[in-house]
Amino acid sequence: MNENIKPAEIIAFDFEIRFLEDNPTKFLCFDLNRPEDNNEGKGKLFYIHPGNDDLMIHGSPISPLEILHLFLYDLKKPEPPRT
């Protein structure tokens, strides 16, 4: 966070939520890189890791408050596998 700019500006973050062992998706991670990081030379600044650090889904940035809301209210418990 750059606090020298008024209002303060978020320049990078990394949010991760881990799920119970029986969940097929072990974690969900949201990353916003600094512009100078230039992830793998592809210019991707915001991406999601859906349970695997090697998988990246590029997307439009969302705010930390939107991510927190997603973690608290919008993630649904997965249905048990059908037998």
N, C-alpha and C positions, 0 to 999 in steps of 0.2 A: 504494500500500500504506500502510495506517495502522499505524505501528509503535508508536503510543501505547497501543493496545489489546493486552492480553496474552491469548492469543497474537495475533500480528499478523494483521490482517484485510485481505484483498484487496478493494479497492473498485472497481477498474476495470482492464481490460487490452485489448490488441489483439494478436492473434497472426495472422501471415500466412505462408503457404507459397506459393512460386512454382514453377510447373512448366516443363518444357522447352517450347520453341517449338512442337513438333509435337503437344502435348497440346491437345485441344479446350477444356479448362478451363485458363485461364491462371494462376489462383491460387485459393486458398481462404482466407478471412479469418474469424476468430472475434472478436467484439467484446463486451465487457461494459462498458456505460456506467455512470457514477455515477448514483445515483437522481435527483439534481437536474438531470441533463442532459435527461431526459424526451424521448428521441429523437422528433422531429417531433410532439410533443404526444400520442403514442400510448401512452406508458408502456412502451415496449419497452426492456428493459435488455440482454438477451442476444440476439444474432442472428448469423447466418452470411451472408457474401457469397460465393456460389458462382461466382466468375469474373467478376463484374460488380458494381461499386460501387452500381449502381442497383437491384440485386436484393437483397432482405433476407429471410431466412427466420428468423422468430422462433422461439425455443425455450427450453427450460429450461436454466439455466446449468450448465456443466460446469467442472471445475477446470482450472487451467493444466497440472497433471500429466496429467490425462486427455487434454487436447489434445496435449501433447507425445507421449504414448503413441500417439495416433492418427497423428500426423505420422511417427513413427519405425517403427511396426509394422503399422498397420491400413490405410493407404492403399495400394491396389493399382495397379500399372501398368495403364493402360487397354489394352484389346484394340485391335489395329490395325483400322481400318475394313475391312469386307468389300468385296471387289471383284466 
